[in-house]
Amino acid sequence: MTLMKRRQNGLDWPTWFGRPFVDFPTLWTDMMEDTTLKLEEFEDDGTHVVRAEMPGIDPEKDVDITIGDGRLHIHAERRAEKTTDDKSGYKSEFQYGSFERTMRMPPGATESDVTASYKDGILEVRVPIDTTEAQSKRVPVVRS
């Protein structure tokens, strides 16, 4: 019996720095996830709710929320604390730096009445939706 090397999808993919090239998209998304915010979006009784996971953020200093042109933009920055202790074998997996996300608001979103709150590491942005604006309107055709 002869053993054969199994290839993913039956194709012989070129290698990239000794790794199969098919790993590239996974590596790329892993890098991108470090700088994007994890979100939950849902509608709650006529309000579009966006929740962002932001532990360790001071919302008054480190969060900037803007809304306009039908888009909501959330920007946050987590700063690394400076320590002077020389720790042997120190390892940190905490993420520091800028995190941001822009998302489209649903039709009828009332940009002037947006509210935001922060509790237990979760930022919640509430955007009221005016259902009368969200409805489609018929446009009459005029003969010229």
PENOR-V76182 format. One record per residue. N is the residue number from 1. D_CENTER is the distance of its C-alpha to the mean C-alpha in Angstrom with 1 decimal. Layout:
BEGIN
n:N d_center:D_CENTER
n:N d_center:D_CENTER
END
This chain:
BEGIN
n:1 d_center:51.1
n:2 d_center:48.8
n:3 d_center:45.2
n:4 d_center:42.8
n:5 d_center:39.4
n:6 d_center:36.7
n:7 d_center:34.2
n:8 d_center:30.9
n:9 d_center:31.3
n:10 d_center:34.8
n:11 d_center:33.9
n:12 d_center:34.7
n:13 d_center:31.5
n:14 d_center:32.1
n:15 d_center:31.0
n:16 d_center:28.7
n:17 d_center:29.9
n:18 d_center:31.6
n:19 d_center:28.7
n:20 d_center:28.3
n:21 d_center:26.4
n:22 d_center:24.6
n:23 d_center:22.5
n:24 d_center:20.9
n:25 d_center:18.0
n:26 d_center:17.2
n:27 d_center:17.5
n:28 d_center:15.4
n:29 d_center:12.4
n:30 d_center:13.2
n:31 d_center:13.2
n:32 d_center:9.9
n:33 d_center:8.2
n:34 d_center:10.0
n:35 d_center:8.3
n:36 d_center:4.5
n:37 d_center:3.6
n:38 d_center:4.7
n:39 d_center:5.5
n:40 d_center:9.0
n:41 d_center:10.6
n:42 d_center:14.4
n:43 d_center:17.6
n:44 d_center:20.0
n:45 d_center:23.5
n:46 d_center:22.8
n:47 d_center:19.6
n:48 d_center:16.0
n:49 d_center:14.0
n:50 d_center:10.4
n:51 d_center:10.0
n:52 d_center:7.7
n:53 d_center:9.2
n:54 d_center:10.9
n:55 d_center:14.3
n:56 d_center:16.8
n:57 d_center:15.6
n:58 d_center:18.3
n:59 d_center:16.8
n:60 d_center:19.9
n:61 d_center:19.7
n:62 d_center:16.2
n:63 d_center:13.9
n:64 d_center:14.2
n:65 d_center:13.2
n:66 d_center:14.7
n:67 d_center:15.4
n:68 d_center:17.7
n:69 d_center:18.7
n:70 d_center:16.8
n:71 d_center:13.3
n:72 d_center:11.3
n:73 d_center:9.8
n:74 d_center:8.7
n:75 d_center:9.9
n:76 d_center:11.1
n:77 d_center:13.6
n:78 d_center:15.1
n:79 d_center:18.7
n:80 d_center:20.8
n:81 d_center:24.0
n:82 d_center:27.2
n:83 d_center:29.7
n:84 d_center:33.3
n:85 d_center:34.3
n:86 d_center:35.0
n:87 d_center:33.6
n:88 d_center:34.9
n:89 d_center:32.6
n:90 d_center:29.5
n:91 d_center:26.1
n:92 d_center:22.7
n:93 d_center:19.4
n:94 d_center:17.6
n:95 d_center:14.7
n:96 d_center:15.5
n:97 d_center:14.4
n:98 d_center:11.8
n:99 d_center:8.1
n:100 d_center:6.5
n:101 d_center:4.5
n:102 d_center:7.3
n:103 d_center:8.3
n:104 d_center:11.9
n:105 d_center:14.1
n:106 d_center:16.8
n:107 d_center:20.4
n:108 d_center:22.3
n:109 d_center:19.5
n:110 d_center:21.6
n:111 d_center:19.9
n:112 d_center:22.7
n:113 d_center:22.3
n:114 d_center:18.7
n:115 d_center:18.7
n:116 d_center:16.5
n:117 d_center:17.4
n:118 d_center:16.6
n:119 d_center:18.3
n:120 d_center:18.4
n:121 d_center:15.1
n:122 d_center:13.1
n:123 d_center:12.3
n:124 d_center:13.3
n:125 d_center:13.5
n:126 d_center:16.2
n:127 d_center:17.2
n:128 d_center:20.7
n:129 d_center:21.5
n:130 d_center:25.1
n:131 d_center:26.3
n:132 d_center:29.2
n:133 d_center:27.1
n:134 d_center:25.0
n:135 d_center:28.2
n:136 d_center:29.4
n:137 d_center:32.6
n:138 d_center:35.6
n:139 d_center:36.8
n:140 d_center:40.5
n:141 d_center:42.1
n:142 d_center:45.1
n:143 d_center:47.9
n:144 d_center:49.0
END
